[in-house]
Amino acid sequence: MASIFESIEILSKEKGIDPQIVINAVKDAMLVAARKQFRTNEDLAAEMDPKSDKIHIFVVKRVVDEVVDPVNELTLGQAMTIDPAAQVGQELRITKGTESLGRISAQTAKQVILQKVREAERETIYSEYADRVGELVNCTVKRIEGQDIVCDLGKTEARLPKKEQSKLESFTVGERVRCVIKSVDKAGKNAGVIVSRAAPDLVMRLFEQEVPEIYDSTVVIKGSAREAGERTKIAVLSRDRDVDCVGACVGMKGMRVQSIIRELRGEKIDIIEYSEDPVVFATHALSPAKISRVSIVDAADRHMEVIVDDTQLSLAIGKKGQNVRLAAKLLGWKIDIKSEEEKRQEVESQMAALVAPGAPISVLLDYGLPENVVEKLLAGGVPTVERLGNMTPEELEAIPGIGPDLVEHIRDVVVSYYGQYDDGSEVPQDDESQQQQPTLEIGQEGYNYSESDNTAEASAASSIDDSTQTADPGREALDEQPTGPALAPEEADQDESAKLGNAE
């Protein structure tokens, strides 16, 4: 049977820790077991005897003239009965028998030893792998625990959690895989080494291995954004004007990038040329979509707006927003993508917002509309009389507190308001000459706008003075002819008869 020292030596080599750490752990375990067995608060010490291969436990007491703490002190007379050479101030070690330590104490000692060894092992692993985060390592699948995979790194085990696995991959025990070290922790839920197959660093490390230009720093990887199992975007920059960074990463006939795609089980990879200009970089990052223009909304908040052709909008956004999401991660900017049509409508709405809003709804108080009704209309998003005049009865009844009877009353008030302009005076309107004019009938449009001739035909509530218009085009021609002295009605009739007679 191997001695305790031989067992400690074997355990130390297996765990890769210092043998002295294991020896100290054994001593601490024996002290914990002794205190639990003897139920004492005495100061205890433990020693291991290499010759006898035994562990001795001692009670340590101090020799004093007058005892104040009987648990840890004894008089000179008491000490001389144990050691005739004892002196005042000396610490006396009294042997404590370990024969009485039973099975429970041994189990306690075992737990303490395992805990101490585990802590020492974690400390050793942390010191070795803490500086290797992001490094590519080769490991072997050792076992599968639920959805997590435990991999063998050689000196220790590493855990590959479910969230760090690609959707396209599945592994079996004994299979060799390449991972990157994601994190190393000494304590907590994720204690030990955590490796990943879903991190963007994996793609970057694979390119470093496959592309010699990246290995010798001729081509530099500036960033990477990835959704494991779906798509990866990687930005590269060439330090040599004669070297095409994208072509170097793709390789002849795509051989270099294809080997990485096979390693990632068919994951799509977009290789993008990096640029210091965020506008140019955004144009590259949103490929394969063609970008019309890019504008910086807020440089401090890193917010930009991208305009694309209507046919390119879905391509720029990507499946479930994947393309723009990865581009935003790669740039580190917030990206808003809009089509040309959406941008045009937005500009039109902004221009409309600059136009004066017209008469406020509160003016209807002077025409008999109750104040509580005005408050309800304001709460329902009706700030002006013009807005109210263009609403249908159904839209009005949708406002809380507005019923059919109240709709009729509102209609009468609006009719009364616009009735003051029946004499030809101008209705208050917005700054634009083509501003819409509401009719007296709620819910009916007061004009028709034609983009072909840019004309607006007003209804009964039109503000255009009829006296200034000519209904008959022929009348305009007559008005333009030179006129002579005005004739009396009778003379005009005679003149007309003369003309008819001459014609006959």
GUTIBA-250268 format. One record per residue (C-alpha): residue number from 1; residue in three letters; z, y, x. Coordinates in steps of 0.001 Angstrom, whole numbers, plus 500000, padded with zeros to 6 digits. Example, Ala and Ser with C-alpha at 12.3 -4.5 7.8 and 13.67 -1.06 7.14 Angstrom:
<sites>
<site 1, "ALA", <507800, 495500, 512300>>,
<site 2, "SER", <507140, 498940, 513670>>,
</sites>
This chain:
<sites>
<site 1, "MET", <500000, 500000, 500000>>,
<site 2, "ALA", <499045, 503386, 501413>>,
<site 3, "SER", <501871, 505720, 502322>>,
<site 4, "ILE", <502389, 509007, 500531>>,
<site 5, "PHE", <500934, 510900, 503473>>,
<site 6, "GLU", <497790, 508770, 503442>>,
<site 7, "SER", <497411, 509356, 499719>>,
<site 8, "ILE", <497750, 513102, 500263>>,
<site 9, "GLU", <495120, 512982, 502986>>,
<site 10, "ILE", <492676, 511129, 500745>>,
<site 11, "LEU", <493283, 513513, 497834>>,
<site 12, "SER", <492802, 516558, 500063>>,
<site 13, "LYS", <489432, 515335, 501327>>,
<site 14, "GLU", <488284, 514424, 497839>>,
<site 15, "LYS", <489160, 517798, 496370>>,
<site 16, "GLY", <488241, 519775, 499474>>,
<site 17, "ILE", <491615, 521484, 499822>>,
<site 18, "ASP", <494176, 521878, 502598>>,
<site 19, "PRO", <496604, 518866, 502894>>,
<site 20, "GLN", <499531, 521266, 503283>>,
<site 21, "ILE", <498803, 522598, 499807>>,
<site 22, "VAL", <499190, 519082, 498418>>,
<site 23, "ILE", <502420, 518520, 500382>>,
<site 24, "ASN", <503890, 521752, 498997>>,
<site 25, "ALA", <502805, 520702, 495520>>,
<site 26, "VAL", <504643, 517380, 495903>>,
<site 27, "LYS", <507816, 519165, 497070>>,
<site 28, "ASP", <507698, 521559, 494133>>,
<site 29, "ALA", <507159, 518654, 491760>>,
<site 30, "MET", <510232, 516803, 493078>>,
<site 31, "LEU", <512372, 519909, 492716>>,
<site 32, "VAL", <511255, 520391, 489108>>,
<site 33, "ALA", <511998, 516735, 488331>>,
<site 34, "ALA", <515436, 516931, 490019>>,
<site 35, "ARG", <516482, 520048, 488089>>,
<site 36, "LYS", <515399, 518399, 484857>>,
<site 37, "GLN", <517266, 515189, 485710>>,
<site 38, "PHE", <520519, 516693, 487031>>,
<site 39, "ARG", <520537, 519639, 484628>>,
<site 40, "THR", <521812, 522008, 487299>>,
<site 41, "ASN", <521165, 525547, 488448>>,
<site 42, "GLU", <522030, 524799, 492059>>,
<site 43, "ASP", <519702, 525953, 494812>>,
<site 44, "LEU", <517683, 522853, 495661>>,
<site 45, "ALA", <515350, 522097, 498587>>,
<site 46, "ALA", <512987, 519194, 499276>>,
<site 47, "GLU", <511701, 517688, 502495>>,
<site 48, "MET", <509294, 514887, 503309>>,
<site 49, "ASP", <510170, 512483, 506115>>,
<site 50, "PRO", <507027, 511176, 507863>>,
<site 51, "LYS", <508995, 508346, 509529>>,
<site 52, "SER", <510609, 506881, 506443>>,
<site 53, "ASP", <507774, 508073, 504136>>,
<site 54, "LYS", <510390, 509359, 501688>>,
<site 55, "ILE", <511170, 512642, 499972>>,
<site 56, "HIS", <514727, 513959, 500340>>,
<site 57, "ILE", <516324, 516485, 498017>>,
<site 58, "PHE", <519190, 518721, 499159>>,
<site 59, "VAL", <521616, 521098, 497500>>,
<site 60, "VAL", <521859, 524282, 499573>>,
<site 61, "LYS", <525289, 526031, 499544>>,
<site 62, "ARG", <526618, 528914, 501572>>,
<site 63, "VAL", <530004, 528727, 503362>>,
<site 64, "VAL", <532252, 531718, 502511>>,
<site 65, "ASP", <535934, 532696, 502902>>,
<site 66, "GLU", <536365, 533338, 499190>>,
<site 67, "VAL", <534203, 531667, 496569>>,
<site 68, "VAL", <532627, 534046, 494046>>,
<site 69, "ASP", <529727, 531827, 492868>>,
<site 70, "PRO", <531031, 528237, 492727>>,
<site 71, "VAL", <527534, 526879, 491982>>,
<site 72, "ASN", <526001, 528076, 495244>>,
<site 73, "GLU", <529102, 528740, 497435>>,
<site 74, "LEU", <531991, 526697, 498924>>,
<site 75, "THR", <534975, 527420, 501139>>,
<site 76, "LEU", <535209, 526545, 504828>>,
<site 77, "GLY", <537643, 523723, 504064>>,
<site 78, "GLN", <535263, 522142, 501576>>,
<site 79, "ALA", <532393, 522519, 503991>>,
<site 80, "MET", <534298, 520852, 506881>>,
<site 81, "THR", <534825, 517736, 504799>>,
<site 82, "ILE", <531044, 517400, 504721>>,
<site 83, "ASP", <530230, 518746, 508179>>,
<site 84, "PRO", <533145, 519210, 510624>>,
<site 85, "ALA", <531073, 521744, 512577>>,
<site 86, "ALA", <530569, 524015, 509577>>,
<site 87, "GLN", <531230, 527746, 509966>>,
<site 88, "VAL", <531599, 530710, 507636>>,
<site 89, "GLY", <528157, 532220, 506743>>,
<site 90, "GLN", <526362, 528977, 507405>>,
<site 91, "GLU", <524110, 527337, 504811>>,
<site 92, "LEU", <525098, 523747, 504259>>,
<site 93, "ARG", <522612, 521170, 502996>>,
<site 94, "ILE", <524093, 518400, 500893>>,
<site 95, "THR", <521916, 515350, 500241>>,
<site 96, "LYS", <521177, 514620, 496604>>,
<site 97, "GLY", <520270, 511069, 495695>>,
<site 98, "THR", <516853, 510484, 494135>>,
<site 99, "GLU", <517588, 506953, 492980>>,
<site 100, "SER", <518654, 508224, 489568>>,
<site 101, "LEU", <515295, 509917, 488914>>,
<site 102, "GLY", <513743, 507964, 486076>>,
<site 103, "ARG", <510338, 507574, 484475>>,
<site 104, "ILE", <510448, 510947, 482686>>,
<site 105, "SER", <511192, 512777, 485900>>,
<site 106, "ALA", <508349, 510953, 487637>>,
<site 107, "GLN", <505962, 511925, 484852>>,
<site 108, "THR", <507082, 515542, 485159>>,
<site 109, "ALA", <506490, 515442, 488900>>,
<site 110, "LYS", <503025, 514004, 488356>>,
<site 111, "GLN", <502061, 516801, 485964>>,
<site 112, "VAL", <503282, 519451, 488377>>,
<site 113, "ILE", <501338, 517889, 491261>>,
<site 114, "LEU", <498124, 517724, 489222>>,
<site 115, "GLN", <498531, 521336, 488103>>,
<site 116, "LYS", <499127, 522583, 491644>>,
<site 117, "VAL", <496189, 520588, 492991>>,
<site 118, "ARG", <493934, 521871, 490200>>,
<site 119, "GLU", <494900, 525476, 490941>>,
<site 120, "ALA", <494224, 524955, 494644>>,
<site 121, "GLU", <490883, 523363, 493877>>,
<site 122, "ARG", <489854, 526289, 491659>>,
<site 123, "GLU", <490840, 528739, 494360>>,
<site 124, "THR", <488736, 526862, 496900>>,
<site 125, "ILE", <485727, 526699, 494547>>,
<site 126, "TYR", <486028, 530394, 493738>>,
<site 127, "SER", <486143, 531420, 497385>>,
<site 128, "GLU", <483037, 529320, 498113>>,
<site 129, "TYR", <480825, 530214, 495123>>,
<site 130, "ALA", <481967, 533726, 494143>>,
<site 131, "ASP", <479482, 535320, 496532>>,
<site 132, "ARG", <476633, 533073, 495393>>,
<site 133, "VAL", <476226, 534376, 491827>>,
<site 134, "GLY", <472501, 534619, 491012>>,
<site 135, "GLU", <471553, 532022, 493623>>,
<site 136, "LEU", <469184, 529167, 492753>>,
<site 137, "VAL", <470842, 525749, 493151>>,
<site 138, "ASN", <469676, 522169, 492720>>,
<site 139, "CYS", <472017, 519997, 490701>>,
<site 140, "THR", <472090, 516661, 488894>>,
<site 141, "VAL", <473053, 516063, 485284>>,
<site 142, "LYS", <476330, 514159, 485510>>,
<site 143, "ARG", <477339, 513868, 481882>>,
<site 144, "ILE", <476802, 515504, 478511>>,
<site 145, "GLU", <479850, 516857, 476660>>,
<site 146, "GLY", <478859, 517849, 473140>>,
<site 147, "GLN", <476212, 520555, 473479>>,
<site 148, "ASP", <477250, 521415, 477055>>,
<site 149, "ILE", <475929, 519691, 480162>>,
<site 150, "VAL", <478103, 518988, 483218>>,
<site 151, "CYS", <476106, 519113, 486461>>,
<site 152, "ASP", <477048, 517881, 489910>>,
<site 153, "LEU", <476682, 520477, 492661>>,
<site 154, "GLY", <477883, 518122, 495376>>,
<site 155, "LYS", <481263, 519603, 496229>>,
<site 156, "THR", <482177, 520403, 492661>>,
<site 157, "GLU", <480989, 520249, 489071>>,
<site 158, "ALA", <479268, 523036, 487185>>,
<site 159, "ARG", <478938, 523553, 483461>>,
<site 160, "LEU", <475660, 524393, 481709>>,
<site 161, "PRO", <476693, 525738, 478263>>,
<site 162, "LYS", <474471, 525548, 475200>>,
<site 163, "LYS", <473811, 529306, 475185>>,
<site 164, "GLU", <472554, 529102, 478780>>,
<site 165, "GLN", <469984, 526416, 477962>>,
<site 166, "SER", <466361, 526995, 477012>>,
<site 167, "LYS", <465161, 526032, 473532>>,
<site 168, "LEU", <462289, 524032, 474990>>,
<site 169, "GLU", <464404, 521823, 477266>>,
<site 170, "SER", <466450, 518656, 476951>>,
<site 171, "PHE", <468015, 516667, 479778>>,
<site 172, "THR", <469234, 513147, 480426>>,
<site 173, "VAL", <471987, 511886, 482721>>,
<site 174, "GLY", <470811, 511619, 486302>>,
<site 175, "GLU", <467975, 514145, 485918>>,
<site 176, "ARG", <467634, 516789, 488628>>,
<site 177, "VAL", <467452, 520414, 487453>>,
<site 178, "ARG", <467253, 523824, 489058>>,
<site 179, "CYS", <469661, 526467, 487787>>,
<site 180, "VAL", <471079, 529804, 488824>>,
<site 181, "ILE", <474799, 530387, 489225>>,
<site 182, "LYS", <475779, 532623, 486296>>,
<site 183, "SER", <479490, 533154, 486946>>,
<site 184, "VAL", <482510, 531795, 488817>>,
<site 185, "ASP", <486011, 532135, 487360>>,
<site 186, "LYS", <489393, 530968, 488616>>,
<site 187, "ALA", <491109, 530767, 485245>>,
<site 188, "GLY", <490416, 531011, 481556>>,
<site 189, "LYS", <488061, 529201, 479227>>,
<site 190, "ASN", <485116, 529366, 481633>>,
<site 191, "ALA", <487084, 528408, 484744>>,
<site 192, "GLY", <484890, 526953, 487461>>,
<site 193, "VAL", <481170, 527398, 488059>>,
<site 194, "ILE", <478856, 528264, 485157>>,
<site 195, "VAL", <475130, 527714, 485732>>,
<site 196, "SER", <472233, 528899, 483594>>,
<site 197, "ARG", <468665, 527960, 482733>>,
<site 198, "ALA", <468218, 530929, 480373>>,
<site 199, "ALA", <469032, 533850, 482680>>,
<site 200, "PRO", <466212, 536201, 483826>>,
<site 201, "ASP", <467424, 535592, 487409>>,
<site 202, "LEU", <466043, 532041, 487210>>,
<site 203, "VAL", <462474, 533327, 486783>>,
<site 204, "MET", <462960, 535840, 489605>>,
<site 205, "ARG", <464276, 533143, 491985>>,
<site 206, "LEU", <461389, 530844, 491082>>,
<site 207, "PHE", <458864, 533579, 491875>>,
<site 208, "GLU", <460599, 534176, 495201>>,
<site 209, "GLN", <460070, 530521, 496059>>,
<site 210, "GLU", <456466, 530307, 494848>>,
<site 211, "VAL", <455088, 533666, 496072>>,
<site 212, "PRO", <455161, 534237, 499857>>,
<site 213, "GLU", <454536, 537966, 499367>>,
<site 214, "ILE", <457813, 538234, 497462>>,
<site 215, "TYR", <459671, 536174, 500069>>,
<site 216, "ASP", <458557, 538509, 502891>>,
<site 217, "SER", <459225, 541628, 500711>>,
<site 218, "THR", <455589, 542754, 500584>>,
<site 219, "VAL", <455878, 542466, 496804>>,
<site 220, "VAL", <459186, 543450, 495198>>,
<site 221, "ILE", <460513, 542298, 491828>>,
<site 222, "LYS", <461808, 545430, 490079>>,
<site 223, "GLY", <463132, 543827, 486935>>,
<site 224, "SER", <462875, 541033, 484417>>,
<site 225, "ALA", <463506, 540600, 480706>>,
<site 226, "ARG", <463607, 537189, 479121>>,
<site 227, "GLU", <464086, 535326, 475875>>,
<site 228, "ALA", <464516, 531766, 477082>>,
<site 229, "GLY", <462001, 529327, 475682>>,
<site 230, "GLU", <459802, 532099, 474274>>,
<site 231, "ARG", <458573, 534772, 476671>>,
<site 232, "THR", <459451, 536528, 479924>>,
<site 233, "LYS", <458292, 539897, 481209>>,
<site 234, "ILE", <458657, 540526, 484940>>,
<site 235, "ALA", <457850, 543812, 486690>>,
<site 236, "VAL", <456581, 543751, 490281>>,
<site 237, "LEU", <455627, 546437, 492807>>,
<site 238, "SER", <453548, 546180, 495976>>,
<site 239, "ARG", <454651, 547943, 499160>>,
<site 240, "ASP", <451205, 547435, 500709>>,
<site 241, "ARG", <448265, 549252, 499160>>,
<site 242, "ASP", <445964, 546398, 500148>>,
<site 243, "VAL", <448030, 543800, 498237>>,
<site 244, "ASP", <447663, 543409, 494483>>,
<site 245, "CYS", <451172, 542655, 493252>>,
<site 246, "VAL", <450077, 541098, 489953>>,
<site 247, "GLY", <447322, 539040, 491579>>,
<site 248, "ALA", <449700, 537768, 494266>>,
<site 249, "CYS", <452123, 536513, 491601>>,
<site 250, "VAL", <449388, 534913, 489511>>,
<site 251, "GLY", <447792, 533179, 492485>>,
<site 252, "MET", <444318, 531758, 492857>>,
<site 253, "LYS", <443221, 530408, 489468>>,
<site 254, "GLY", <446786, 531001, 488270>>,
<site 255, "MET", <448256, 528214, 490390>>,
<site 256, "ARG", <451462, 530055, 491332>>,
<site 257, "VAL", <452419, 531224, 487892>>,
<site 258, "GLN", <451398, 527898, 486336>>,
<site 259, "SER", <453876, 526012, 488500>>,
<site 260, "ILE", <456654, 528294, 487245>>,
<site 261, "ILE", <455508, 527854, 483651>>,
<site 262, "ARG", <455697, 524074, 484086>>,
<site 263, "GLU", <459218, 524400, 485493>>,
<site 264, "LEU", <460173, 526407, 482384>>,
<site 265, "ARG", <458561, 523853, 480043>>,
<site 266, "GLY", <455675, 526084, 478919>>,
<site 267, "GLU", <457456, 529412, 478522>>,
<site 268, "LYS", <455025, 532372, 478462>>,
<site 269, "ILE", <455243, 534825, 481367>>,
<site 270, "ASP", <453862, 538400, 481455>>,
<site 271, "ILE", <453517, 539875, 484958>>,
<site 272, "ILE", <453553, 543684, 484816>>,
<site 273, "GLU", <452918, 546295, 487470>>,
<site 274, "TYR", <455959, 548542, 487906>>,
<site 275, "SER", <455704, 552347, 487866>>,
<site 276, "GLU", <458258, 555079, 488469>>,
<site 277, "ASP", <456709, 557030, 485599>>,
<site 278, "PRO", <458312, 555704, 482397>>,
<site 279, "VAL", <455219, 556608, 480366>>,
<site 280, "VAL", <452929, 554553, 482592>>,
<site 281, "PHE", <455483, 551765, 482854>>,
<site 282, "ALA", <455808, 551617, 479062>>,
<site 283, "THR", <452026, 551354, 478737>>,
<site 284, "HIS", <452059, 548351, 481088>>,
<site 285, "ALA", <455171, 546767, 479574>>,
<site 286, "LEU", <453758, 546694, 476040>>,
<site 287, "SER", <450678, 544739, 477091>>,
<site 288, "PRO", <448602, 543019, 475786>>,
<site 289, "ALA", <448587, 545819, 473176>>,
<site 290, "LYS", <446514, 548926, 473925>>,
<site 291, "ILE", <448602, 552102, 473756>>,
<site 292, "SER", <447123, 555369, 472459>>,
<site 293, "ARG", <449796, 557688, 473800>>,
<site 294, "VAL", <453467, 557788, 474803>>,
<site 295, "SER", <455816, 560741, 474371>>,
<site 296, "ILE", <459369, 561213, 475619>>,
<site 297, "VAL", <461680, 562013, 472700>>,
<site 298, "ASP", <464898, 562438, 474704>>,
<site 299, "ALA", <464943, 561857, 478451>>,
<site 300, "ALA", <468746, 562037, 478645>>,
<site 301, "ASP", <469190, 559290, 476057>>,
<site 302, "ARG", <466145, 557404, 477431>>,
<site 303, "HIS", <464305, 557461, 474111>>,
<site 304, "MET", <460505, 557372, 473825>>,
<site 305, "GLU", <457896, 557165, 471067>>,
<site 306, "VAL", <454766, 555030, 471391>>,
<site 307, "ILE", <451686, 555582, 469221>>,
<site 308, "VAL", <449160, 552770, 468851>>,
<site 309, "ASP", <446030, 552263, 466832>>,
<site 310, "ASP", <446559, 550755, 463396>>,
<site 311, "THR", <444881, 547524, 464522>>,
<site 312, "GLN", <447183, 547256, 467565>>,
<site 313, "LEU", <450507, 547782, 465782>>,
<site 314, "SER", <451318, 544122, 465105>>,
<site 315, "LEU", <450269, 543153, 468633>>,
<site 316, "ALA", <452481, 545842, 470185>>,
<site 317, "ILE", <455487, 544810, 468115>>,
<site 318, "GLY", <454940, 541105, 468706>>,
<site 319, "LYS", <456203, 538084, 466818>>,
<site 320, "LYS", <459504, 539065, 465183>>,
<site 321, "GLY", <459546, 542181, 467372>>,
<site 322, "GLN", <459651, 540167, 470576>>,
<site 323, "ASN", <457090, 542154, 472578>>,
<site 324, "VAL", <458672, 545564, 472044>>,
<site 325, "ARG", <462170, 544115, 472413>>,
<site 326, "LEU", <461404, 542668, 475838>>,
<site 327, "ALA", <459626, 545882, 476875>>,
<site 328, "ALA", <462686, 547920, 475901>>,
<site 329, "LYS", <464926, 545617, 477962>>,
<site 330, "LEU", <462594, 545857, 480924>>,
<site 331, "LEU", <462366, 549650, 480816>>,
<site 332, "GLY", <465947, 550304, 479782>>,
<site 333, "TRP", <464620, 552759, 477173>>,
<site 334, "LYS", <464771, 552843, 473408>>,
<site 335, "ILE", <461192, 552502, 472119>>,
<site 336, "ASP", <459916, 553561, 468688>>,
<site 337, "ILE", <456427, 552192, 467921>>,
<site 338, "LYS", <454318, 553856, 465235>>,
<site 339, "SER", <450728, 553529, 464139>>,
<site 340, "GLU", <448373, 556490, 463961>>,
<site 341, "GLU", <448632, 556475, 460150>>,
<site 342, "GLU", <452438, 556444, 460211>>,
<site 343, "LYS", <452475, 559314, 462699>>,
<site 344, "ARG", <450050, 561315, 460580>>,
<site 345, "GLN", <452214, 560856, 457486>>,
<site 346, "GLU", <455284, 561814, 459469>>,
<site 347, "VAL", <453644, 565032, 460682>>,
<site 348, "GLU", <452561, 565882, 457143>>,
<site 349, "SER", <456084, 565346, 455818>>,
<site 350, "GLN", <457502, 567524, 458593>>,
<site 351, "MET", <455035, 570276, 457756>>,
<site 352, "ALA", <455945, 569995, 454107>>,
<site 353, "ALA", <459613, 570299, 455033>>,
<site 354, "LEU", <458873, 573618, 456753>>,
<site 355, "VAL", <457534, 575081, 453493>>,
<site 356, "ALA", <459965, 577136, 451440>>,
<site 357, "PRO", <461668, 574918, 448876>>,
<site 358, "GLY", <460983, 577182, 445870>>,
<site 359, "ALA", <463462, 578295, 443229>>,
<site 360, "PRO", <466890, 576626, 443436>>,
<site 361, "ILE", <468000, 574572, 440483>>,
<site 362, "SER", <470932, 576926, 439950>>,
<site 363, "VAL", <468616, 579603, 438466>>,
<site 364, "LEU", <468419, 577484, 435310>>,
<site 365, "LEU", <472029, 578444, 434568>>,
<site 366, "ASP", <470642, 581743, 433270>>,
<site 367, "TYR", <468375, 579832, 430889>>,
<site 368, "GLY", <471081, 577792, 429186>>,
<site 369, "LEU", <471411, 574726, 431424>>,
<site 370, "PRO", <475125, 573741, 431640>>,
<site 371, "GLU", <476792, 573887, 435042>>,
<site 372, "ASN", <477839, 570210, 434925>>,
<site 373, "VAL", <474200, 569214, 434363>>,
<site 374, "VAL", <473158, 571277, 437382>>,
<site 375, "GLU", <475770, 569451, 439454>>,
<site 376, "LYS", <474454, 566087, 438263>>,
<site 377, "LEU", <470896, 567065, 439175>>,
<site 378, "LEU", <471967, 568226, 442622>>,
<site 379, "ALA", <473860, 564969, 443150>>,
<site 380, "GLY", <470732, 563078, 442067>>,
<site 381, "GLY", <468604, 564771, 444731>>,
<site 382, "VAL", <466953, 567485, 442602>>,
<site 383, "PRO", <467471, 570748, 444541>>,
<site 384, "THR", <464678, 572912, 443057>>,
<site 385, "VAL", <463108, 573753, 439717>>,
<site 386, "GLU", <459736, 572636, 441062>>,
<site 387, "ARG", <461129, 569186, 441874>>,
<site 388, "LEU", <462633, 568988, 438377>>,
<site 389, "GLY", <459351, 569989, 436768>>,
<site 390, "ASN", <457503, 567125, 438435>>,
<site 391, "MET", <459928, 564415, 437358>>,
<site 392, "THR", <459198, 561975, 434542>>,
<site 393, "PRO", <461750, 561354, 431788>>,
<site 394, "GLU", <462376, 557901, 433221>>,
<site 395, "GLU", <463198, 559403, 436635>>,
<site 396, "LEU", <465587, 561872, 435026>>,
<site 397, "GLU", <467354, 559169, 433016>>,
<site 398, "ALA", <467851, 557226, 436248>>,
<site 399, "ILE", <470216, 560000, 437419>>,
<site 400, "PRO", <473844, 559127, 436503>>,
<site 401, "GLY", <475014, 561085, 433462>>,
<site 402, "ILE", <471523, 562071, 432220>>,
<site 403, "GLY", <470581, 560603, 428837>>,
<site 404, "PRO", <467520, 560957, 426545>>,
<site 405, "ASP", <469058, 563869, 424590>>,
<site 406, "LEU", <469907, 565687, 427787>>,
<site 407, "VAL", <466361, 565112, 429061>>,
<site 408, "GLU", <465010, 566965, 425998>>,
<site 409, "HIS", <467404, 569842, 426610>>,
<site 410, "ILE", <466386, 570032, 430281>>,
<site 411, "ARG", <462734, 570075, 429190>>,
<site 412, "ASP", <463372, 573016, 426872>>,
<site 413, "VAL", <465168, 574910, 429639>>,
<site 414, "VAL", <462298, 574318, 432081>>,
<site 415, "VAL", <459774, 575461, 429434>>,
<site 416, "SER", <461865, 578575, 428892>>,
<site 417, "TYR", <461985, 579221, 432627>>,
<site 418, "TYR", <458222, 579021, 433084>>,
<site 419, "GLY", <457631, 580899, 429817>>,
<site 420, "GLN", <458528, 584145, 431562>>,
<site 421, "TYR", <455324, 583807, 433595>>,
<site 422, "ASP", <452992, 583542, 430579>>,
<site 423, "ASP", <452190, 587232, 430900>>,
<site 424, "GLY", <450295, 586489, 434134>>,
<site 425, "SER", <453078, 587216, 436610>>,
<site 426, "GLU", <453186, 584955, 439641>>,
<site 427, "VAL", <455376, 581858, 439651>>,
<site 428, "PRO", <457648, 581619, 442744>>,
<site 429, "GLN", <455988, 579150, 445103>>,
<site 430, "ASP", <456026, 577928, 448675>>,
<site 431, "ASP", <454392, 579696, 451614>>,
<site 432, "GLU", <451293, 577531, 451410>>,
<site 433, "SER", <448555, 578908, 449211>>,
<site 434, "GLN", <447841, 575417, 447883>>,
<site 435, "GLN", <451452, 574796, 446772>>,
<site 436, "GLN", <451776, 572501, 443777>>,
<site 437, "GLN", <452630, 574247, 440497>>,
<site 438, "PRO", <454679, 572267, 437965>>,
<site 439, "THR", <453625, 572271, 434328>>,
<site 440, "LEU", <455744, 572820, 431286>>,
<site 441, "GLU", <455588, 569139, 430478>>,
<site 442, "ILE", <458093, 567181, 432572>>,
<site 443, "GLY", <456483, 564272, 434377>>,
<site 444, "GLN", <452874, 565577, 434219>>,
<site 445, "GLU", <451111, 566789, 437343>>,
<site 446, "GLY", <450062, 570441, 437233>>,
<site 447, "TYR", <447130, 570227, 439622>>,
<site 448, "ASN", <444511, 567962, 441037>>,
<site 449, "TYR", <443789, 568173, 444780>>,
<site 450, "SER", <440454, 567150, 446193>>,
<site 451, "GLU", <440098, 566649, 449953>>,
<site 452, "SER", <436296, 566993, 449635>>,
<site 453, "ASP", <436227, 570634, 448516>>,
<site 454, "ASN", <439834, 571642, 449198>>,
<site 455, "THR", <440286, 573167, 445739>>,
<site 456, "ALA", <443222, 573070, 443394>>,
<site 457, "GLU", <442754, 573374, 439673>>,
<site 458, "ALA", <445849, 574750, 437975>>,
<site 459, "SER", <446922, 573839, 434434>>,
<site 460, "ALA", <448432, 576088, 431741>>,
<site 461, "ALA", <451182, 577180, 434126>>,
<site 462, "SER", <448701, 578403, 436787>>,
<site 463, "SER", <449676, 581578, 438524>>,
<site 464, "ILE", <446054, 582776, 438914>>,
<site 465, "ASP", <445245, 585769, 436729>>,
<site 466, "ASP", <442478, 584877, 434306>>,
<site 467, "SER", <441216, 588421, 434414>>,
<site 468, "THR", <440186, 587993, 438026>>,
<site 469, "GLN", <438084, 584874, 437383>>,
<site 470, "THR", <434599, 584546, 435897>>,
<site 471, "ALA", <434004, 581491, 433773>>,
<site 472, "ASP", <430226, 581906, 433540>>,
<site 473, "PRO", <428288, 581840, 436853>>,
<site 474, "GLY", <425425, 583726, 435200>>,
<site 475, "ARG", <427787, 586479, 434305>>,
<site 476, "GLU", <428426, 587073, 438017>>,
<site 477, "ALA", <424679, 587607, 438517>>,
<site 478, "LEU", <424549, 590145, 435685>>,
<site 479, "ASP", <427574, 591952, 437020>>,
<site 480, "GLU", <425855, 592361, 440357>>,
<site 481, "GLN", <422768, 594111, 438760>>,
<site 482, "PRO", <422675, 597944, 438780>>,
<site 483, "THR", <423806, 599360, 435444>>,
<site 484, "GLY", <422650, 602505, 433714>>,
<site 485, "PRO", <424520, 604756, 431334>>,
<site 486, "ALA", <426615, 602974, 428827>>,
<site 487, "LEU", <425024, 602611, 425373>>,
<site 488, "ALA", <426773, 602932, 422095>>,
<site 489, "PRO", <426836, 599747, 419956>>,
<site 490, "GLU", <424248, 601108, 417555>>,
<site 491, "GLU", <421909, 602191, 420371>>,
<site 492, "ALA", <422302, 598813, 421985>>,
<site 493, "ASP", <421185, 597078, 418751>>,
<site 494, "GLN", <418150, 599346, 418421>>,
<site 495, "ASP", <417218, 598747, 422046>>,
<site 496, "GLU", <417377, 594993, 421497>>,
<site 497, "SER", <415192, 595242, 418383>>,
<site 498, "ALA", <412633, 597239, 420299>>,
<site 499, "LYS", <412438, 594611, 422931>>,
<site 500, "LEU", <411897, 591904, 420354>>,
<site 501, "GLY", <409165, 593950, 418704>>,
<site 502, "ASN", <407326, 594452, 421937>>,
<site 503, "ALA", <407542, 590769, 422654>>,
<site 504, "GLU", <405876, 590000, 419317>>,
</sites>
